[in-house]
Structures are given as C-alpha cells and as structure tokens.
C-alpha cells in the first residue's frame, strides 16, 4: 500500500503534535530516515520495514497514546500545583500541542492561579507520560 494511502488511513489525532508525530513515525517505519530526530531511532529502530498494515496499526496506537498524554496534562498540572505547591484556584491550564511529549521534552504551559496569569514548565522524564511540573512563575 502506498504511504500516502496509509497516512490518510491513520486514526485522527486530537492534538497537532500527535498528528505530526504519527506522520513522521509512519515515514520512519517505511524508510528508516529519522529526519534528524534521534528519538525515532531510540524507540522504533527495530520496527523499520514493517509491512504497511502493521506499521499503520503501530502508528495508530502511538497516536492514541500521544493524545492521552496531552489529555492528561491539564488535570495533572492542576493536581501538582494544588497538592505539591499549595496553589489555590488553579484554572485555564494551556500547554502547547506542537511537540510530542516524550523523555526530555519540556513544555511551557500557561496557567491561571487565583486570577493571575503564570507559567509552569512540564518536563517529561520518560516515554510513558511521566512528567515533573515546576513551581509557577
């Protein structure tokens, strides 16, 4: 199956970064070209050359996992800010969606704490969605 057809058959991502990642991963699995992203080699080198349907199924699963990590950010950041840092009235947590959350990636997120705009850094410590949240500033 041609790669354009496979891309068009991928599960729709809810977040921009997950869509971009899914397309990049599908291309990587087909060609082995990481386009300068060593993360692909570190995590997926053994899967390069998978037949189209298996590659698409794997990418679909990765897109869904990526979407879940993005979905978990706002409630997780709110919980850390209230329970670990004692912040009250946390709302409007907004993180950029243009990067895939994986180990070493830091997202700078906007957050409203008691009506005041603040930022926090969310740094992923592994590829399973675990992250640390900085103190608000």
N, C-alpha and C positions, 0 to 999 in steps of 0.2 A: 504494500500500500504506500502510496506517495506521502512524503512527510507533510505536505500542505493539507492533505485529507486528514491525516492523523491529528494535526493541530486543530483543525476545525471540529474534530470529534472529542476534544478534551472536555472534561467536566468544566462548567463555567466557574471561574473563581469569583469570590465575593470581594476580594481585595486586589488592588492593582499589582502589588509586589508578588502576589501568588500567581497571578496570570503571567507576568513576565518571567517568573521563575519556571513555571510549567513549560512554557515555550522553549526557554533556554535548556532545560533539562531534557526535553524531548529531542532537541537538536543534538545535544551532547551524546545521548544514548545512541543516536543514529550514526554520528560521525567521530566521536571521541575528541572533538575540538571544544575545549573549555572556554574559549574566547577570553582568556585572561582571568578566569575565576577558579582559583585552586580548590575552592570548596567542592566543586563538581568532581574533581579528581579524587579528593579525600573521601568523599561519601559514595560515589557512584561508579568508580573506575571498573569494578568487577561486572557491571551491568552493561557496559558499552557493547553494542552489537546485538542486543535483544531483538527478536522479531517484533515488527510493528505493533501487533495487538498486545503483546506482553509489555512492551515499552509504554504504550498508551495507558494500560492498566496501572503500571507502577507510577507514572506521572500523575494520573488521576488521584491516586492515593496520597501522593505528596502534596498536590494542590489542596486537597481536603484537609490534610494535617496542617498545612500552612495557614489556611483560613481559620482553623480552630485556634492556632496560636494567636493570630490577630484578634479574634473574638474574645480571647481570654485576657487581653492586655488591660482594657479599661477597668473591669471589675477587680483584677489582680492588683493594679496600681492603687486603686481606691482602698483596697483592703490593707496593703502595706502602709500607705500614708496614714490611715486611721489607727491601725493596730501597732505599728512599729514606731511611727513618728508622732503620734498623738494629734494628728491634724483633724479638725472638725469641719463638717460641711464640705466634703470634697465632691466636686461635680465637674462636668464637662471635660473629662479626660479625652484628649485627642492626640493620637500618635500618627506620624507619617506612615503611609502604606506603600511607599515606593521601594522599600528594601525588604528582603526576605529575612525573617527572624531566625538566625542560627548563631552558633557559638561565635563570640567575638563582636557581633553586631551591636551597636548602641543606637537607640532611637531617642531623640529628644522630644519629649511629649509636653504639650500644653495642658495645664490643669487649673481649675478654679478652686481655691481654698478660701472659704468664708468670703466669697465675693472678690477676691484678689487674684489676678492672673499670675501664675507661677509656671515654672518648667521643672521637669524631672528628667533624669537620664535613665533609660531602661536598657540594661546591658545583659545580653543573653550569655549564659555561662555554659550551655551545652546545646546540642541539636535536638533536644526533646521538648524545648519550650521553657526551660527553667531560666529565670532572669533575676537580676538584682535591680532595685529601684533606689536612686539617690535621694538624698534629702531635697525637698523643694527649695528652689531659689528664684 
